[in-house]
Amino acid sequence: MLGHYLKAKVPPKKQLVEFKVSKECLLPVGYMISARHYTPGMYIDVIGKTVGHGFQGTIKRFGFRRQPATHGNSLTTRVLGSTGGRQDPGRVFKQKKMYGRMGGKVDVQRGLPVFKIDV
């Protein structure tokens, strides 16, 4: 990446992004885009990291329901339940919703309108 920056005569940055624009909207190489570049009414995509919730069970992570807490069910009210068949297929299918790390991932919200610019 240093070769790209040296060729463009721009100091190295944290992130290099390319935007597709028309000929009349062309900006010089290395131009810093700030909030002044956007106008109210434009639609933008926002990329950010979601809030991390740590290791969570299936009730909080996917909205599963609890099992009944009566009739001898004393320890398994908040457990996942069945994870698959017996000997056939003899495995847990891929993408099975199970407990694990929740949040802390990069998420994209597309098509959000710009209401106001506060430089």
Backbone as CSV, one residue per row, in Angstrom:
resi,resn,N_x,N_y,N_z,CA_x,CA_y,CA_z,C_x,C_y,C_z
1,MET,0.817,-1.198,0.000,0.000,0.000,0.000,0.862,1.264,0.000
2,LEU,2.062,1.170,0.561,2.923,2.348,0.577,3.253,2.821,-0.837
3,GLY,3.370,1.885,-1.774,3.638,2.252,-3.148,2.528,3.090,-3.751
4,HIS,1.270,2.788,-3.414,0.140,3.575,-3.911,0.212,5.007,-3.387
5,TYR,0.536,5.135,-2.094,0.607,6.477,-1.500,1.786,7.274,-2.067
6,LEU,2.942,6.614,-2.275,4.105,7.308,-2.819,3.856,7.772,-4.253
7,LYS,3.175,6.944,-5.047,2.889,7.304,-6.426,1.944,8.497,-6.513
8,ALA,0.977,8.566,-5.580,0.018,9.668,-5.579,0.546,10.884,-4.835
9,LYS,1.746,10.753,-4.214,2.351,11.844,-3.428,1.427,12.295,-2.301
10,VAL,0.882,11.289,-1.591,-0.030,11.524,-0.471,0.537,10.801,0.745
11,PRO,0.516,11.400,1.939,1.001,10.675,3.118,0.105,9.473,3.432
12,PRO,0.657,8.409,4.003,-0.144,7.212,4.295,-1.302,7.516,5.247
13,LYS,-2.440,6.936,4.957,-3.657,7.119,5.749,-4.057,5.796,6.378
14,LYS,-5.030,5.864,7.282,-5.516,4.661,7.947,-6.328,3.789,6.994
15,GLN,-7.095,4.442,6.113,-7.961,3.700,5.208,-7.958,4.364,3.843
16,LEU,-7.955,3.559,2.812,-7.987,4.047,1.437,-9.327,3.637,0.836
17,VAL,-10.108,4.628,0.362,-11.443,4.367,-0.147,-11.573,4.999,-1.520
18,GLU,-12.274,4.321,-2.412,-12.501,4.827,-3.758,-13.997,5.037,-3.955
19,PHE,-14.361,6.210,-4.477,-15.756,6.538,-4.748,-15.955,6.680,-6.249
20,LYS,-17.060,6.129,-6.762,-17.390,6.301,-8.172,-18.212,7.575,-8.325
21,VAL,-17.700,8.514,-9.122,-18.383,9.791,-9.350,-18.368,10.104,-10.834
22,SER,-19.177,11.097,-11.224,-19.200,11.530,-12.617,-18.017,12.464,-12.876
23,LYS,-17.805,12.824,-14.142,-16.651,13.640,-14.528,-16.671,15.016,-13.868
24,GLU,-17.852,15.636,-13.730,-17.913,16.983,-13.167,-17.746,16.991,-11.647
25,CYS,-17.870,15.850,-10.995,-17.705,15.779,-9.535,-16.331,15.252,-9.130
26,LEU,-15.410,15.148,-10.068,-14.096,14.582,-9.808,-13.288,15.469,-8.852
27,LEU,-12.682,14.856,-7.846,-11.865,15.558,-6.858,-10.400,15.188,-7.065
28,PRO,-9.470,16.044,-6.635,-8.054,15.694,-6.773,-7.672,14.523,-5.864
29,VAL,-6.614,13.808,-6.243,-6.144,12.659,-5.467,-5.667,13.137,-4.103
30,GLY,-6.072,12.455,-3.058,-5.664,12.815,-1.703,-6.565,13.822,-1.032
31,TYR,-7.683,14.199,-1.666,-8.598,15.182,-1.099,-9.288,14.591,0.125
32,MET,-9.301,15.338,1.210,-9.939,14.876,2.451,-11.435,15.187,2.399
33,ILE,-12.262,14.161,2.483,-13.710,14.350,2.471,-14.174,14.509,3.914
34,SER,-14.902,15.595,4.200,-15.417,15.847,5.547,-16.935,15.953,5.484
35,ALA,-17.535,16.392,6.566,-18.994,16.528,6.617,-19.493,17.602,5.667
36,ARG,-18.639,18.573,5.326,-19.040,19.649,4.412,-19.327,19.126,2.996
37,HIS,-18.809,17.958,2.686,-18.973,17.404,1.344,-20.402,16.914,1.091
38,TYR,-21.147,16.602,2.152,-22.496,16.050,2.018,-23.529,17.159,2.138
39,THR,-24.715,16.917,1.580,-25.803,17.879,1.653,-27.043,17.180,2.206
40,PRO,-27.916,17.913,2.899,-29.162,17.298,3.377,-29.985,16.771,2.209
41,GLY,-30.543,15.589,2.409,-31.321,14.936,1.360,-30.571,13.810,0.673
42,MET,-29.243,13.762,0.843,-28.462,12.672,0.253,-28.715,11.382,1.028
43,TYR,-28.495,10.265,0.371,-28.582,8.961,1.018,-27.179,8.382,1.120
44,ILE,-26.802,7.913,2.310,-25.457,7.397,2.547,-25.535,6.032,3.207
45,ASP,-24.433,5.320,3.147,-24.280,4.045,3.854,-23.378,4.282,5.054
46,VAL,-23.798,3.816,6.223,-23.040,4.006,7.455,-22.495,2.655,7.898
47,ILE,-21.170,2.591,8.131,-20.518,1.370,8.566,-19.994,1.600,9.971
48,GLY,-20.266,0.653,10.882,-19.795,0.784,12.253,-19.763,-0.560,12.941
49,LYS,-19.234,-0.576,14.144,-19.136,-1.789,14.930,-20.284,-1.841,15.924
50,THR,-20.977,-2.979,15.995,-22.114,-3.115,16.895,-21.639,-3.279,18.332
51,VAL,-22.544,-3.057,19.269,-22.235,-3.182,20.692,-22.032,-4.659,21.022
52,GLY,-20.947,-4.984,21.705,-20.682,-6.361,22.086,-21.437,-6.740,23.350
53,HIS,-22.039,-7.914,23.355,-22.794,-8.394,24.511,-22.135,-9.604,25.164
54,GLY,-20.995,-10.042,24.633,-20.312,-11.184,25.224,-20.963,-12.500,24.838
55,PHE,-20.725,-13.520,25.664,-21.255,-14.859,25.401,-22.689,-14.924,25.901
56,GLN,-23.649,-15.168,24.996,-25.061,-15.167,25.358,-25.723,-16.466,24.934
57,GLY,-26.812,-16.771,25.608,-27.600,-17.951,25.274,-28.545,-17.670,24.121
58,THR,-29.310,-18.691,23.753,-30.164,-18.581,22.575,-31.389,-17.708,22.826
59,ILE,-31.820,-17.562,24.078,-32.994,-16.732,24.364,-32.680,-15.273,24.071
60,LYS,-31.550,-14.777,24.562,-31.184,-13.383,24.331,-30.643,-13.182,22.921
61,ARG,-29.913,-14.143,22.403,-29.241,-13.974,21.111,-30.198,-14.053,19.935
62,PHE,-31.166,-14.973,19.964,-32.062,-15.186,18.836,-33.531,-15.025,19.171
63,GLY,-33.865,-14.775,20.452,-35.264,-14.603,20.824,-36.007,-15.914,20.985
64,PHE,-35.303,-17.004,21.258,-35.980,-18.275,21.495,-36.834,-18.178,22.756
65,ARG,-37.845,-19.055,22.879,-38.689,-19.075,24.069,-38.149,-20.062,25.096
66,ARG,-38.527,-19.815,26.348,-38.130,-20.738,27.414,-38.986,-22.008,27.359
67,GLN,-38.474,-23.058,27.974,-39.264,-24.272,28.136,-40.099,-24.136,29.398
68,PRO,-41.158,-24.941,29.548,-41.990,-24.809,30.742,-41.191,-25.083,32.021
69,ALA,-41.507,-24.351,33.081,-40.779,-24.468,34.347,-41.506,-25.371,35.333
70,THR,-42.439,-26.189,34.862,-43.206,-27.073,35.753,-43.100,-28.511,35.274
71,HIS,-43.747,-29.401,35.973,-43.841,-30.826,35.644,-42.480,-31.483,35.514
72,GLY,-41.627,-31.250,36.498,-40.347,-31.936,36.559,-39.226,-31.283,35.787
73,ASN,-39.495,-30.211,35.083,-38.453,-29.521,34.314,-37.823,-28.472,35.229
74,SER,-36.760,-28.854,35.929,-36.216,-27.950,36.932,-34.933,-27.251,36.490
75,LEU,-34.123,-27.871,35.652,-32.826,-27.310,35.308,-32.699,-26.891,33.851
76,THR,-33.695,-27.180,33.048,-33.537,-26.966,31.611,-34.564,-25.988,31.057
77,THR,-34.881,-24.932,31.803,-35.889,-23.995,31.313,-35.314,-23.016,30.293
78,ARG,-34.009,-22.701,30.385,-33.406,-21.727,29.465,-32.386,-22.365,28.526
79,VAL,-32.485,-23.652,28.294,-31.531,-24.319,27.412,-32.034,-24.292,25.976
80,LEU,-31.165,-24.654,25.052,-31.443,-24.599,23.628,-32.557,-25.554,23.208
81,GLY,-32.546,-26.758,23.715,-33.494,-27.779,23.268,-32.790,-28.757,22.356
82,SER,-33.494,-29.287,21.398,-32.928,-30.272,20.491,-32.009,-29.602,19.476
83,THR,-30.906,-30.276,19.144,-29.976,-29.737,18.154,-29.954,-30.558,16.871
84,GLY,-30.697,-31.617,16.803,-30.714,-32.401,15.575,-31.301,-33.778,15.798
85,GLY,-31.140,-34.631,14.784,-31.682,-35.973,14.843,-30.804,-36.921,15.642
86,ARG,-31.073,-38.214,15.512,-30.299,-39.211,16.249,-29.200,-39.751,15.341
87,GLN,-29.309,-41.023,14.965,-28.258,-41.617,14.139,-28.292,-41.074,12.707
88,ASP,-29.482,-40.712,12.260,-29.599,-40.144,10.926,-30.076,-38.714,11.069
89,PRO,-29.362,-37.679,10.788,-28.115,-37.584,10.055,-26.869,-37.784,10.908
90,GLY,-26.974,-37.854,12.230,-25.813,-38.120,13.072,-24.880,-36.938,13.226
91,ARG,-25.378,-35.739,12.999,-24.562,-34.532,13.141,-25.496,-33.343,13.343
92,VAL,-24.920,-32.205,13.654,-25.679,-30.962,13.773,-25.515,-30.210,12.463
93,PHE,-26.612,-29.776,11.878,-26.554,-29.059,10.600,-25.829,-27.736,10.753
94,LYS,-25.166,-27.308,9.688,-24.483,-26.019,9.695,-25.505,-24.900,9.819
95,GLN,-25.059,-23.758,10.363,-25.873,-22.570,10.592,-26.972,-22.788,11.632
96,LYS,-26.846,-23.829,12.456,-27.794,-24.044,13.552,-27.631,-22.920,14.553
97,LYS,-28.716,-22.303,14.955,-28.657,-21.196,15.904,-28.376,-21.753,17.294
98,MET,-27.183,-21.444,17.793,-26.768,-21.926,19.104,-26.202,-20.759,19.904
99,TYR,-25.878,-20.999,21.161,-25.308,-19.975,22.029,-23.912,-19.619,21.550
100,GLY,-23.464,-18.393,21.874,-22.141,-17.952,21.456,-21.984,-16.454,21.623
101,ARG,-20.945,-15.903,20.983,-20.650,-14.481,21.096,-21.712,-13.663,20.367
102,MET,-22.172,-12.613,21.020,-23.227,-11.779,20.457,-22.704,-10.355,20.288
103,GLY,-22.877,-9.794,19.100,-22.473,-8.415,18.840,-20.988,-8.305,18.591
104,GLY,-20.510,-7.053,18.581,-19.089,-6.800,18.347,-18.666,-7.074,16.924
105,LYS,-19.586,-6.969,15.975,-19.274,-7.217,14.571,-19.476,-5.945,13.765
106,VAL,-18.910,-5.893,12.579,-19.086,-4.753,11.694,-20.438,-4.894,11.004
107,ASP,-21.238,-3.828,11.050,-22.568,-3.843,10.462,-22.709,-2.636,9.541
108,VAL,-23.522,-2.774,8.494,-23.733,-1.708,7.516,-25.218,-1.370,7.485
109,GLN,-25.533,-0.086,7.635,-26.891,0.417,7.449,-26.895,1.180,6.130
110,ARG,-27.633,0.693,5.162,-27.606,1.273,3.826,-28.802,2.199,3.603
111,GLY,-28.561,3.251,2.837,-29.636,4.142,2.429,-30.193,5.025,3.525
112,LEU,-29.347,5.517,4.424,-29.827,6.417,5.467,-29.801,7.846,4.939
113,PRO,-30.896,8.601,5.137,-30.910,9.981,4.629,-30.121,10.922,5.542
114,VAL,-29.499,11.938,4.940,-28.802,12.969,5.691,-29.820,14.073,5.974
115,PHE,-30.090,14.356,7.269,-31.060,15.372,7.632,-30.410,16.735,7.846
116,LYS,-29.253,16.744,8.526,-28.641,18.006,8.897,-27.133,17.802,8.943
117,ILE,-26.389,18.829,8.581,-24.922,18.789,8.635,-24.473,19.666,9.780
118,ASP,-23.713,19.082,10.719,-23.161,19.820,11.842,-21.641,19.656,11.799
119,VAL,-20.956,20.626,11.189,-19.512,20.522,11.016,-18.824,20.658,12.361
